[in-house]
Structures are given as C-alpha cells and as structure tokens.
Amino acid sequence: MTTLFETTDAEAAHAMLVATYGAMRLSVTSERHGVRVRAARHTVGPIELHHNTFSMRFHVDADPIRRVTMGRVLRGSFSYRRGAERCDNEPGDIFLLAQADSPYQSINIDVDLEFAVIDPALFVHVADTTREPFRFTGAHPVSAQATRLWSTTYDFVRDNVADTPAAREPLLAGNAARLLVATALATFPNNLIHEPTIEDRRDAHPATLRRAVAFIDANAHRDVSPADVAGAAHVTIRTLQLAFRRHLDTTPGAYLRRVRLEHAHRDLLSGDPATTTVGAVAARWGFASHSRFTAHYHAVYGQPPSDTLRTL
C-alpha cells in the first residue's frame, strides 16, 4: 500500500509528521522559495519505506518514535543529535536516525531523504536476541562495503516490491522485509553475538534438523521467518543455522527457497499457459526478481520456467 502527501503549508506538514512519527516540535527557520513538502510511504509487509522531500530549512525536536529508523540522504543536508551524539549527513550518506526509545533533534536544509521504518520486534525475528537485549551501538555503517550493501538492498526492495503488485504477495513482502532487517543488522554496529555458543553446538543435532525441515515442508506457503522455524524446532536461530550447515551444508533460508522452488515447479507443470504466467507463479512462492527466479529454476531443472509452463 502506498500513501502520498503533498503540501505548501508548514502547519499541515507539521501535522503530517506528528501523525506519522509521533510527538515533535517543528520550527521553520527559512522558506526562501516557499514551503514545499512531499512524503511518500510504501508498506512492505511489516515495514515501511518512506521518501520525504522538504524545500525549506527547519528544526525538529522529536520524542521517541517507538520504531527504528534508518536511511540515506539523496539531496540537501540532514544533521541530528541523540543525547551527546551528533551525526551530520550529506548526499549519499547512510544513517541510523532513531532507536525506538531515543528522542532526537534534527536540522534539515532542503533535504530529500529515503529511509526504512522498522518495528523493533522484527529484529527479534531475524536475529537471535534471546540471551541479551538487542541494540544498535552506532549511527553509521561499519564499512564502505556495508554502505553499498544497504543501498543495493534498499533499492532492490523499493524497485521490485514496494508500490508494485509484488507487495500484495505475503511471501514476497515478508521476505523483502526480513531481507532489509537482516541487511540493517549487517550494516550498522550492534551488540549481537554472532558466534554459536557451546549450547548451540550441542543442540545442532539431527533431531533439530528433522523438526525444522518438517516445519518448513508443511509451511512453505506461509510467510515464515527464521524465528518461526527455530521456535518449531525448539532451538535458537544460531542453533538452527548450525544444524543446517552441519548436516545439509546449506542454510535454513536456502532450504526454504528450494522447497518453494519445487512448489513453483509443480504449479508450472500443472498450469495453463493461457491463464498462468511465470511471474505470477514466482511471486506466489516468494521470488521478487524474475531474473533470479529464472536462474535458480534453470540451475535445478535444466530449462527456463517458461519452457516448463509450455510443456504439455
């Protein structure tokens, strides 16, 4: 779902920002060319992608927004402060604006911003945070490579899922949301422990794998997360990952993709070329990119999916 807001009235812009992000005080300090505000919001499963453009200089003093917000500057200047931490951003910079419990102040000068707004609970579903509270520990990406990773992933989700028919497919939207959350974890510094513990290694036995595989096989049509699979197997996410790597030399996500590819193959075999399209089948089973779906399909079945659909 997409919503679009445009105004040339500062008070209307303030009301929109409060309704979208929560309580804040807004002070316009310069409007040489008049106030122009454009805000687009795309819903992708449980996350939102926002694109806000402001043609004025203004200051914001915001209460905690209860969501994690991260993004990049496309044009203009965007500076903010959280407590004693100050973060100045120019075009091309990637930033972590707010954590769920953090008030902040910002100075915005003719700025054009793209960012993701994410419920903190989603990080629990993607990362194993059961042993300690999870928290981001820095406002900027950990490396230039991480910056490129965030930009590439954000662009992929925006261009291939947001504001497209794909956003209405639960598997696609859920996969895209978790991909962006996982990318955030890899992009910004945080306190997540990556190495498996002794308990994780002990519990990564064949019985764990059997429970996880049975759950995936029975629920591949649903929008399931790594946390869902780990919960069904009664282990942590790290244990789940270790069990798949140890016994199948793959990952839970790769196994789930393979199962969904098998379902897509069956749908193509039984589909009527007059009414069935490869794109619709791919979207139904969680594949956002037609080219990637075709590549995966050809690698497994030795022919493009369009040939399977035409086979009588």
PENOR-V609128 format. One record per helix or strand. SS is the DSSP state (h for helix, s for strand). FROM is the first residue (numbers start at 1). TO is the last residue. If there is no record, write none. Layout:
ss/from/to
SS/FROM/TO
SS/FROM/TO
This chain:
ss/from/to
s/2/7
h/10/21
s/24/30
s/37/44
s/47/54
s/57/62
s/68/82
s/85/89
s/94/98
s/104/118
h/121/126
s/136/141
h/144/160
h/165/168
h/170/187
s/188/190
h/198/203
h/206/219
h/226/233
h/237/248
h/252/270
h/278/284
h/290/301
h/305/310
